[in-house]
Amino acid sequence: MSEVKNIGIGYSVGDFSQPRKKIGIGLFGRGFMGKAHSNAYKTISYMFETNYVPELIAISASTVENAKAAADRYGFKNHYGGWKDLIADPDVSVFDNVCVDSLHMQPCIDAAEAGKHIICEKPMALGREASKKMLDAVNKANVKNALCFNYRFQGAVRLAYELINKGAVGDILHFYGRYHQEYALPLDLPVENVWYQNMTGNSQGLGTHLIDQARFLVGEVASITGDMRSIPKQRPSARKNGAMVDVPYDDSIRALIDFNNGATGTIENMSVASGRYNHLYWEIYGTKGTITWSLEDPTYLNVQLREAPVPEIAGFTRISCTLPNHPFMKIWWPAGHNCGWEHGHINLIAHFLDCVANDKEVGPLCATFEDGYRAAVILETLAESSKCGKKIEVVY
Ligand SMILES: NC(=O)c1ccc[n+]([C@@H]2O[C@H](COP(=O)([O-])OP(=O)(O)OC[C@H]3O[C@@H](n4cnc5c(N)ncnc54)[C@H](O)[C@@H]3O)[C@@H](O)[C@H]2O)c1
């Protein structure tokens, strides 16, 4: 990493006059997440007061033409047609995998073997075995690694984490969480057009986020009893002129969880929930109070404390997590000026680059490949439980 001078502008950007270490970024994928991560790198370079600066070295997509278009749009210096050239580029020190789920494992293993630090989008890979191979590869290569469970980096979620760890709501008794969207409606939508049927199923797409929120906020999962299913068993296939075919992946999970610390949990995850566009919601009940949060209203944390300073106001307080002493807000805007969905990615990637530049631990605040692997194991155990109809202990 060489050094570069930077000048800062705008509101509360701090002192940018010091030299900053360049961290070369290689981005694999140019779709939805390619855009979200490119936005993060560009924003970090002028909003965050850091001793590093991300440098957009190269982007890679399924074709050279697509990669070129993405490089022009997002501002990467180079472009490639696959992941191998990207990894071979000596100026790339962080490999960021925002490609489809089926292309998480091998490119990340190759990147680890080449000594690159790695960010990978969720889910970790196609199941427990593939996830373990990725985990072994980063551990063997001793490279920094982050799994992109971006909701850990929403300010209100981080505040909930801090409140729980301070003991504000006492011992956790129960976690209730759901993550619903409506992308698989109508039920006769061709199977190829259902967003997560193109990847690995709704539980991998959304359920994995919910499992990570439960683990992050409550603790490790000990056992699980679950039901996993496709809601319509068959859908028309556009590739087969509308002929009905079996739906290969799940639309829905429902599960009961036991945590190691004695808390219980209930989670639900559906892709056919009409009107739910991106509905991640949870409630955490403790001995001294309750916390709730919704991604559809992400700035606010709802907190109830049984020992309120004035007994008449013992109900829920809706906290606007925008004050300077709230997580991440010093970086962003003055009190009352909200952040949104994309700030989760930006905060996460800034944290990871800080760990790379300053040799810090990525966890426990940011999910690592260990967390991605554990989420995969929990989902696979849930699927096993769904088949046999019994509670199963999770063995990591
Ligand atoms: N953390 C989140 O909030 C979040 C949200 C959406 C998606 N994701 C995850 O991000 C990843 C990407 O999802 P997306 O929504 O950006 O998908 P997308 O379909 O918008 O983009 C996928 C990218 O992969 C590329 N690609 C596909 N096949 C390829 C191949 N054979 N070789 C090279 N490139 C190929 C495509 O060209 C495209 O650039 C997935 O793993 C998904 O689960 C995470």
Ligand as a Chemical Component Dictionary entry (heavy atoms), coordinates in Angstrom:
data_LIG
# 
_chem_comp.id                   LIG 
_chem_comp.type                 NON-POLYMER 
_chem_comp.pdbx_formal_charge   0 
_chem_comp.three_letter_code    LIG 
# 
loop_
_chem_comp_atom.comp_id 
_chem_comp_atom.atom_id 
_chem_comp_atom.alt_atom_id 
_chem_comp_atom.type_symbol 
_chem_comp_atom.charge 
_chem_comp_atom.model_Cartn_x 
_chem_comp_atom.model_Cartn_y 
_chem_comp_atom.model_Cartn_z 
_chem_comp_atom.pdbx_ordinal 
LIG N1  N1  N 0  -26.365 -7.811  1.484   1  
LIG C1  C1  C 0  -27.419 -7.474  0.754   2  
LIG O1  O1  O 0  -28.183 -6.607  1.158   3  
LIG C2  C2  C 0  -27.645 -8.144  -0.578  4  
LIG C3  C3  C 0  -28.719 -7.743  -1.378  5  
LIG C4  C4  C 0  -28.877 -8.361  -2.625  6  
LIG C5  C5  C 0  -28.015 -9.361  -3.027  7  
LIG N2  N2  N 1  -27.006 -9.751  -2.196  8  
LIG C6  C6  C 0  -26.055 -10.809 -2.599  9  
LIG O2  O2  O 0  -25.118 -10.214 -3.501  10 
LIG C7  C7  C 0  -24.751 -11.145 -4.522  11 
LIG C8  C8  C 0  -25.051 -10.519 -5.878  12 
LIG O3  O3  O 0  -26.440 -10.240 -5.955  13 
LIG P1  P1  P 0  -27.001 -9.076  -6.907  14 
LIG O4  O4  O 0  -28.360 -8.773  -6.394  15 
LIG O5  O5  O -1 -26.002 -8.011  -7.066  16 
LIG O6  O6  O 0  -27.131 -9.896  -8.255  17 
LIG P2  P2  P 0  -27.166 -9.307  -9.755  18 
LIG O7  O7  O 0  -27.825 -10.361 -10.558 19 
LIG O8  O8  O 0  -27.723 -7.919  -9.766  20 
LIG O9  O9  O 0  -25.621 -9.227  -10.133 21 
LIG C9  C9  C 0  -24.859 -10.407 -10.236 22 
LIG C10 C10 C 0  -23.585 -10.124 -10.968 23 
LIG O10 O10 O 0  -22.910 -11.370 -11.180 24 
LIG C11 C11 C 0  -22.436 -11.395 -12.518 25 
LIG N3  N3  N 0  -22.303 -12.776 -12.980 26 
LIG C12 C12 C 0  -23.264 -13.718 -13.049 27 
LIG N4  N4  N 0  -22.746 -14.869 -13.547 28 
LIG C13 C13 C 0  -21.420 -14.624 -13.776 29 
LIG C14 C14 C 0  -20.342 -15.386 -14.291 30 
LIG N5  N5  N 0  -20.535 -16.655 -14.687 31 
LIG N6  N6  N 0  -19.115 -14.810 -14.366 32 
LIG C15 C15 C 0  -18.921 -13.528 -13.966 33 
LIG N7  N7  N 0  -19.911 -12.754 -13.491 34 
LIG C16 C16 C 0  -21.143 -13.296 -13.409 35 
LIG C17 C17 C 0  -23.482 -10.644 -13.299 36 
LIG O11 O11 O 0  -22.964 -10.157 -14.518 37 
LIG C18 C18 C 0  -23.766 -9.504  -12.331 38 
LIG O12 O12 O 0  -22.777 -8.513  -12.477 39 
LIG C19 C19 C 0  -25.543 -12.415 -4.243  40 
LIG O13 O13 O 0  -24.746 -13.308 -3.558  41 
LIG C20 C20 C 0  -26.694 -11.941 -3.370  42 
LIG O14 O14 O 0  -27.125 -12.927 -2.458  43 
LIG C21 C21 C 0  -26.807 -9.149  -1.001  44 
# 
loop_
_chem_comp_bond.comp_id 
_chem_comp_bond.atom_id_1 
_chem_comp_bond.atom_id_2 
_chem_comp_bond.value_order 
_chem_comp_bond.pdbx_ordinal 
LIG N1  C1  SING 1  
LIG C1  O1  DOUB 2  
LIG C1  C2  SING 3  
LIG C2  C3  SING 4  
LIG C2  C21 DOUB 5  
LIG C3  C4  DOUB 6  
LIG C4  C5  SING 7  
LIG C5  N2  DOUB 8  
LIG N2  C6  SING 9  
LIG N2  C21 SING 10 
LIG C6  O2  SING 11 
LIG C6  C20 SING 12 
LIG O2  C7  SING 13 
LIG C7  C8  SING 14 
LIG C7  C19 SING 15 
LIG C8  O3  SING 16 
LIG O3  P1  SING 17 
LIG P1  O4  DOUB 18 
LIG P1  O5  SING 19 
LIG P1  O6  SING 20 
LIG O6  P2  SING 21 
LIG P2  O7  DOUB 22 
LIG P2  O8  SING 23 
LIG P2  O9  SING 24 
LIG O9  C9  SING 25 
LIG C9  C10 SING 26 
LIG C10 O10 SING 27 
LIG C10 C18 SING 28 
LIG O10 C11 SING 29 
LIG C11 N3  SING 30 
LIG C11 C17 SING 31 
LIG N3  C12 SING 32 
LIG N3  C16 SING 33 
LIG C12 N4  DOUB 34 
LIG N4  C13 SING 35 
LIG C13 C14 SING 36 
LIG C13 C16 DOUB 37 
LIG C14 N5  SING 38 
LIG C14 N6  DOUB 39 
LIG N6  C15 SING 40 
LIG C15 N7  DOUB 41 
LIG N7  C16 SING 42 
LIG C17 O11 SING 43 
LIG C17 C18 SING 44 
LIG C18 O12 SING 45 
LIG C19 O13 SING 46 
LIG C19 C20 SING 47 
LIG C20 O14 SING 48 
# 
